[in-house]
Amino acid sequence: MPSERQCPDCDESLERMQLNESHGQPSIVSTEGGLASRLLSGSLTPVPYVCPECRRTLLYAEE
């Protein structure tokens, strides 16, 4: 996994952010299992990254 993530739109370095969980736990839902079941089991966490240039926001599943 690259140490620095790049925006796929403008090639700027993405900034790692934190999810605001003050209004409840964020959730990812899937009916297929696989990655979503690992996220829901707690083995992976959705982590947002934001591009400071174009404001694109991407969620990555990280351990």
MOPE-V501943 format. One record per residue. PSI is psi in whole degrees, 0 to 359 (* if undefined). D_CENTER is the distance of its C-alpha to the mean C-alpha in Angstrom with 1 decimal. Layout:
psi=PSI d_center=D_CENTER
psi=PSI d_center=D_CENTER
This chain:
psi=134 d_center=13.8
psi=146 d_center=14.5
psi=335 d_center=14.8
psi=123 d_center=13.9
psi=141 d_center=11.4
psi=146 d_center=13.3
psi=130 d_center=12.9
psi=345 d_center=14.3
psi=316 d_center=16.5
psi=5 d_center=18.2
psi=13 d_center=17.5
psi=156 d_center=16.8
psi=134 d_center=14.8
psi=148 d_center=11.3
psi=129 d_center=11.2
psi=135 d_center=8.8
psi=178 d_center=8.9
psi=146 d_center=9.2
psi=139 d_center=9.0
psi=114 d_center=12.6
psi=18 d_center=14.0
psi=340 d_center=17.6
psi=27 d_center=18.0
psi=165 d_center=16.9
psi=129 d_center=14.1
psi=149 d_center=11.1
psi=151 d_center=11.5
psi=127 d_center=10.6
psi=135 d_center=14.0
psi=145 d_center=15.7
psi=0 d_center=19.4
psi=347 d_center=19.2
psi=219 d_center=18.0
psi=230 d_center=16.5
psi=317 d_center=12.8
psi=322 d_center=12.5
psi=327 d_center=15.4
psi=322 d_center=13.9
psi=313 d_center=11.0
psi=334 d_center=13.7
psi=351 d_center=16.1
psi=0 d_center=14.1
psi=338 d_center=13.9
psi=148 d_center=10.1
psi=134 d_center=7.7
psi=126 d_center=4.3
psi=123 d_center=3.4
psi=142 d_center=3.8
psi=136 d_center=6.2
psi=138 d_center=9.5
psi=123 d_center=12.5
psi=341 d_center=15.6
psi=302 d_center=17.9
psi=355 d_center=16.8
psi=14 d_center=14.2
psi=137 d_center=11.8
psi=128 d_center=8.3
psi=140 d_center=5.5
psi=129 d_center=2.1
psi=143 d_center=3.1
psi=118 d_center=5.5
psi=154 d_center=7.6
psi=* d_center=11.1
